[in-house]
Amino acid sequence: MAKYPLPDPYRDCDQFPGSSWSKRLSAHVADLQGQITKLKYEVADQNPRALVIAERAEIHLQAARAALRGNGRWPARPFRRFAGGHTDSALANTHEAEVAILRIVPQVDLRWRGLAVLVQARLHLDPQDIRLQQLETVFAHQNARIEAPDRELLVSTLHAAYQAEEAERAKVRSFMHIVCAATVMMALIAIGFAIWAFLQSKAIGTNFCFLENPDDLSADPTICPFGKDKANWEGVWLIEFMGMLGAALAGAVALRKVRGTAGPYYVATSLLLLRLPVGALTAVIGIMFLSGRFFPGLTALDTPIQILMWAAAFGVLQETVMQAVDRQGRALLDNVRSPGRAPGQGAGPPPRKPPPPPPRPAPMVSRVARAVAARAKKKS
């Protein structure tokens, strides 16, 4: 059988570099483009207003493609991909294109689209939202049939549901930006302290050394990370490295609680990176606490290896703080609801029973018959 190339002028099905989420959304953009092309052929001569809406939907898809391909200058492109800068734009433009398609889709296609809108609305809208309640009433009383007067209700409900979904994802992206900013600030502080130790080697390095005889407070500290009488900047750098090593080990253990996510945000990766500078700083502060006799009974470190092991232990102790940050990240990820989620994992409110239909008035014949029966009863 001969193979013929499939027409794909927009290259939505190309294997461009990106995350799995980007590839899935690109495939969805290709499907939407096919729907728009079909609608343009159907309404080109009959409805000029619908043609304008279809062309506007194509503009949204072009913006989504540009965001998915990460168009922009190279130095900022990797950071935008990691921080999710392109995802919100691609998702928002795709949603607007779907809303525009719903405005001009033929009446015969509204029924099955109404079911999809109802599912999306139940996932993201509050159960007390009046648009969702009105849409459920329409489905209950019209046997899931969407008539022409209900089109605007369907469009406004879908638009509100997409806006709620984008708000849920925006919270995750904002949290990740905060984590990235905290990682950069902690790293700069750790690097700055290491540079300060390099410039003031003797003065800073002495603070990380211990007395050979803890009872002789007048003597100079001689037990240092690199050996006896070696108060230098290398010891400070080694303590920071041991703190990072302990934090990396604690982060590897914490991976057992990490769940994969289908979203575009690297929350778990950013939290693991935050542990490294935090571990370096906790090791520095912890060793200074010990050398300053802040903890009674933990002042006699006799060998350099004890200093390094305590630095690694303080690096592991940062996990007590990071666990609370991990819980916050998991809670925000669970808040992003999607179809197919297991119950109790952010799957949205449970489906409610449709409201009962209003009582129908009795037929005229039945009312006349009841009136005749009542008069006959009075006469008897």
Secondary structure, DSSP 8 states (H G I E B T S, - for coil): --------TT-TTS--SS-HHHHHHHHHHHHHHHHHHHHHHHHTTT-HHHHHHHHHHHHHHHHHHHHHTT-S-TTTHHHHHHHTTTHHHHHHHHHHHHHHHHHHS-GGGHHHHHHHHHHHHHHHS-TT-HHHHHHHHHHHHTTT---GGGHHHHHHHHHHHHHHHHHHHHHHHHHHHHHHHHHHHHHHHHHHHHHHHHHTHHHHHGGG-B-SSTT-TTS---EETTEET--SHHHHHHHHHHHHHHHHHHHHHHGGG----SSS--HHHHHHHHHHHHHHHHHHHHHHHHHTT-STT-----SHHHHHHHHHHHHHHTHHHHHHHHHHHHHHHHHS--TT--TTSS--S--------------HHHHHHHHHHHHHHHH-
